[in-house]
Amino acid sequence: MNIIRTKVTELETIPAVAYKIKLASGGSGVKLHRIDVEAAAFAVIDKRSGGAVADSRANAKLFPQEAFDEAVGILTGFPYSARGNVRITISEQIAEGEIEAAESTDAKRDMVESDEYKAILERYNDEKGKLNYQLMNKDFIQFASKSKVVGEMVAAKAPVEATVLFIVKSRATFLSGKKESLEDGEVAALIETLDEIDPRSAFKELAAYLKRLLAKK
């Protein structure tokens, strides 16, 4: 089974590797594997603070909070993709056992395999393979500044969230080269997936730009 997760990265805090997982229940978490002993631990990433909340079963001696914090920092910006199980060789090759909630994905929430998600990554990933939020927001703001529809929505004082939804839908459709747009629910899931790559809001700068426009009305 393919798991929706980021690339695997080695930690410096402890002898371990880490990667981020997209949870079927919503949100994301980080999984750590020691490379000196057969042990693994998991933490949920708090959506508000962006910090790691370690699972109560995690061994604090093998997996201190500093290790989870390092993992979150290193993995920030790396996109999700559908990948196979991670295998780590210690005394013998062992296959990881994923947290049960992460083993299945809800198709309504999962946009990782969508053409729109892949097109955004291809356009805005930097040389390190991380999503460049600054470049993406700059491009989307340029589109918003020239869009007649966005101008009309701002003039009508439409909610920022609704305007962001329209902008992301329009740009995602264009970048993927499709003629038909995603449904609003799918666009919302796409935005949520992009948000999970980085603890901050993926379109924070875009939303701030729209709020400035509304303040002038």
PyMOL commands that set and color helices and strands:
alter all, ss='L'
color gray80, all
select helices_A, chain A and resi 65-75+100-102+115-124+133-146+148-155+160-176+184-197+204-215
alter helices_A, ss='H'
color red, helices_A
select strands_A, chain A and resi 3-5+9-10+16-22+28-34+40-45+52-54+81-83+87-89+93-95
alter strands_A, ss='S'
color yellow, strands_A
deselect
rebuild
show_as cartoon
